Amino acid sequence: MNQAIQTLMEEHRVIEEVLGSLETFVDRMDAGEEVARDSIRDYADFFRNFADRCHHGKEEDRLFALMGENGFPSEYGPIAVMLAEHTEGRAHVKALFEAGEAPGLLAADDKLQVSRHARAYISLLRSHIVKEDNILYPMALQAIRNEEMEALGEAFELFEREVMGEGTHAKYHALVRALVAAYPPDPAKMAAGAACAGCPGHV
């Protein structure tokens, strides 16, 4: 497989793991377990910086731009759908980040808002990932010349260095390990969630 696409798909697997962990966190919170604001902030930090700034940044600034040069408009069609979902996801992450940064203990209303935004984000991103892995990326591989796709891998590495900075990936992979250890994903729920990404209401 092309290195650039493989990088994006490997990042999808990491994001899915943290989505599963967030689902466990919210399930426990909704069941009455006391949870810390710090954990909400950590999830939001991961999704804001690794999933959005790093992963979606490479897609928007590099892959989607290259697809645009090869006949894929950003105003309509698959790229427009992906961009709209990126924007929708940012609103949910912003709400989670604000909840994680607020002072004091989580009130009942805080928990309701965290649960609502977290569950909506989990559903959105699982569906988004399925569409990219199975529709958008294969379209890119089919439409774009091999030489351009190979150069995209180098462009991704440059993006990592210039936009994210050295050591950022390692920092967030360490955060992933901590979150997953504290709130392990339920494999059955992850599988069911991914399968339902193609259900009515998720496409």
LOLUMTI-569716 format. One record per residue (C-alpha): residue in one letter; z, y, x negated. Coordinates in steps of 0.25 Angstrom, whole numbers, padded with zeros to 4 digits. Layout:
REC, code, pz, py, px
REC, A, Z, Y, X
...
//
This chain:
REC, code, pz, py, px
REC, M, 0000, 0000, 0000
REC, N, -0002, 0014, -0004
REC, Q, 0010, 0020, -0012
REC, A, 0011, 0032, -0004
REC, I, 0011, 0025, 0009
REC, Q, 0021, 0014, 0004
REC, T, 0030, 0026, 0000
REC, L, 0030, 0031, 0014
REC, M, 0033, 0017, 0020
REC, E, 0044, 0014, 0010
REC, E, 0050, 0027, 0014
REC, H, 0049, 0023, 0029
REC, R, 0057, 0011, 0026
REC, V, 0068, 0019, 0020
REC, I, 0068, 0029, 0032
REC, E, 0068, 0017, 0042
REC, E, 0081, 0012, 0035
REC, V, 0088, 0025, 0037
REC, L, 0083, 0026, 0051
REC, G, 0090, 0012, 0053
REC, S, 0102, 0017, 0047
REC, L, 0102, 0030, 0055
REC, E, 0101, 0021, 0068
REC, T, 0113, 0013, 0064
REC, F, 0121, 0026, 0061
REC, V, 0117, 0031, 0075
REC, D, 0120, 0018, 0082
REC, R, 0134, 0018, 0076
REC, M, 0136, 0033, 0079
REC, D, 0132, 0031, 0093
REC, A, 0141, 0019, 0094
REC, G, 0153, 0028, 0091
REC, E, 0154, 0026, 0076
REC, E, 0159, 0039, 0069
REC, V, 0148, 0043, 0059
REC, A, 0148, 0055, 0049
REC, R, 0139, 0067, 0049
REC, D, 0136, 0064, 0035
REC, S, 0128, 0052, 0038
REC, I, 0119, 0059, 0048
REC, R, 0116, 0070, 0038
REC, D, 0113, 0059, 0028
REC, Y, 0103, 0052, 0038
REC, A, 0097, 0066, 0041
REC, D, 0096, 0069, 0026
REC, F, 0088, 0056, 0023
REC, F, 0079, 0058, 0035
REC, R, 0077, 0073, 0032
REC, N, 0074, 0071, 0017
REC, F, 0069, 0057, 0014
REC, A, 0062, 0054, 0027
REC, D, 0057, 0068, 0030
REC, R, 0056, 0077, 0018
REC, C, 0052, 0065, 0009
REC, H, 0045, 0055, 0017
REC, H, 0039, 0064, 0028
REC, G, 0036, 0074, 0017
REC, K, 0027, 0065, 0010
REC, E, 0020, 0061, 0023
REC, E, 0018, 0075, 0027
REC, D, 0015, 0082, 0014
REC, R, 0007, 0071, 0008
REC, L, 0002, 0059, 0017
REC, F, -0001, 0067, 0030
REC, A, -0007, 0078, 0021
REC, L, -0016, 0068, 0015
REC, M, -0019, 0062, 0028
REC, G, -0023, 0076, 0033
REC, E, -0033, 0077, 0022
REC, N, -0039, 0063, 0027
REC, G, -0041, 0067, 0041
REC, F, -0028, 0066, 0048
REC, P, -0024, 0078, 0055
REC, S, -0009, 0083, 0056
REC, E, -0011, 0090, 0069
REC, Y, -0013, 0077, 0077
REC, G, -0014, 0062, 0075
REC, P, -0004, 0053, 0067
REC, I, 0000, 0064, 0057
REC, A, 0004, 0074, 0068
REC, V, 0012, 0063, 0074
REC, M, 0019, 0060, 0061
REC, L, 0022, 0075, 0058
REC, A, 0027, 0077, 0072
REC, E, 0037, 0065, 0070
REC, H, 0041, 0071, 0057
REC, T, 0045, 0084, 0064
REC, E, 0052, 0076, 0075
REC, G, 0060, 0068, 0065
REC, R, 0064, 0081, 0058
REC, A, 0071, 0086, 0070
REC, H, 0079, 0074, 0072
REC, V, 0083, 0074, 0057
REC, K, 0087, 0089, 0058
REC, A, 0096, 0086, 0069
REC, L, 0103, 0074, 0062
REC, F, 0104, 0083, 0049
REC, E, 0111, 0094, 0057
REC, A, 0121, 0084, 0063
REC, G, 0124, 0078, 0050
REC, E, 0127, 0092, 0044
REC, A, 0135, 0097, 0055
REC, P, 0150, 0098, 0053
REC, G, 0161, 0090, 0059
REC, L, 0162, 0076, 0066
REC, L, 0150, 0071, 0075
REC, A, 0152, 0075, 0089
REC, A, 0147, 0067, 0101
REC, D, 0135, 0076, 0103
REC, D, 0132, 0076, 0088
REC, K, 0131, 0061, 0088
REC, L, 0122, 0061, 0100
REC, Q, 0113, 0071, 0093
REC, V, 0113, 0062, 0080
REC, S, 0110, 0050, 0088
REC, R, 0099, 0056, 0096
REC, H, 0092, 0062, 0084
REC, A, 0094, 0050, 0075
REC, R, 0088, 0040, 0085
REC, A, 0076, 0049, 0088
REC, Y, 0074, 0050, 0074
REC, I, 0075, 0035, 0071
REC, S, 0065, 0032, 0082
REC, L, 0055, 0043, 0078
REC, L, 0055, 0039, 0063
REC, R, 0054, 0024, 0065
REC, S, 0042, 0026, 0074
REC, H, 0036, 0037, 0064
REC, I, 0037, 0027, 0053
REC, V, 0030, 0016, 0061
REC, K, 0019, 0025, 0064
REC, E, 0017, 0029, 0049
REC, D, 0018, 0016, 0043
REC, N, 0009, 0009, 0053
REC, I, -0001, 0020, 0057
REC, L, -0001, 0033, 0049
REC, Y, 0000, 0027, 0035
REC, P, -0011, 0016, 0037
REC, M, -0020, 0028, 0043
REC, A, -0017, 0035, 0030
REC, L, -0020, 0023, 0021
REC, Q, -0033, 0021, 0029
REC, A, -0038, 0035, 0029
REC, I, -0034, 0040, 0015
REC, R, -0041, 0036, 0002
REC, N, -0033, 0028, -0007
REC, E, -0033, 0038, -0018
REC, E, -0027, 0048, -0009
REC, M, -0016, 0039, -0005
REC, E, -0013, 0035, -0019
REC, A, -0012, 0050, -0022
REC, L, -0002, 0051, -0011
REC, G, 0008, 0042, -0017
REC, E, 0008, 0052, -0029
REC, A, 0009, 0064, -0020
REC, F, 0022, 0057, -0013
REC, E, 0028, 0056, -0027
REC, L, 0026, 0070, -0030
REC, F, 0031, 0074, -0016
REC, E, 0044, 0066, -0019
REC, R, 0046, 0073, -0032
REC, E, 0042, 0087, -0028
REC, V, 0048, 0088, -0014
REC, M, 0059, 0078, -0014
REC, G, 0064, 0078, -0028
REC, E, 0068, 0067, -0038
REC, G, 0079, 0058, -0033
REC, T, 0077, 0061, -0019
REC, H, 0072, 0047, -0015
REC, A, 0084, 0041, -0022
REC, K, 0094, 0050, -0015
REC, Y, 0089, 0046, -0001
REC, H, 0087, 0031, -0004
REC, A, 0102, 0032, -0008
REC, L, 0105, 0039, 0005
REC, V, 0097, 0028, 0013
REC, R, 0106, 0017, 0006
REC, A, 0119, 0024, 0010
REC, L, 0114, 0027, 0025
REC, V, 0109, 0012, 0026
REC, A, 0122, 0007, 0020
REC, A, 0131, 0015, 0030
REC, Y, 0122, 0013, 0042
REC, P, 0113, 0000, 0040
REC, P, 0101, 0000, 0049
REC, D, 0100, -0011, 0059
REC, P, 0087, -0019, 0056
REC, A, 0085, -0023, 0070
REC, K, 0086, -0009, 0075
REC, M, 0076, -0004, 0064
REC, A, 0066, -0015, 0068
REC, A, 0067, -0012, 0082
REC, G, 0066, 0003, 0080
REC, A, 0054, 0001, 0071
REC, A, 0047, -0008, 0082
REC, C, 0050, 0002, 0093
REC, A, 0043, 0013, 0085
REC, G, 0030, 0008, 0092
REC, C, 0037, 0008, 0106
REC, P, 0033, 0018, 0116
REC, G, 0040, 0031, 0114
REC, H, 0040, 0028, 0099
REC, V, 0025, 0031, 0096
//
